[in-house]
């Protein structure tokens, strides 16, 4: 029998009760709210500002403006603060007019009204993201980079992993 914990709310300790005439013991069960797709993450306002000083606003995961180009590379929803709302992480590709294409990991909080970028971490310049995943409060980014001293004109081929933990809605690097 499959139980949907969402119907009973967040359970932080053991619960004993009756379900359909049977004794049910839920130990350490925590609800997993249905996480939305990443559409809202691709249409949020960023902490990054354009040259006029206005916050950058993504539309369908893209922003093109004065000397600023941003697009979503990958996005994953998660609930980092057990409030039942879909927070998330987004990897952005950011170009400010030069030759670099920076990958930035953004932590996003759902305040109940909108998605708000609350923290960010630079992953690298002209790297290739191969995987973004969330497990509890841990974020793992797998990517390809270049060897030290290797020119940026060459394709990234060196496998790397960056891991972050979310604590108090801040990114804490735990592995690079």
Secondary structure, 3 states (H helix, E strand, C coil): CCCCHHHHCCCCCCEEEEECCEEEEECCCCCCCCCCCCCHHHHCEEEEECCCCCEEECECCEEEECCEEEEEEEEEEECCCCCCCCEEEEEEEEECCCCCCEEEEEEEEECCCCEEEEEEEEEEECCEEEEEEEECCEEEEEEEECCCCCCCCCCCCEEEEEEEEEECCEEEEEEC
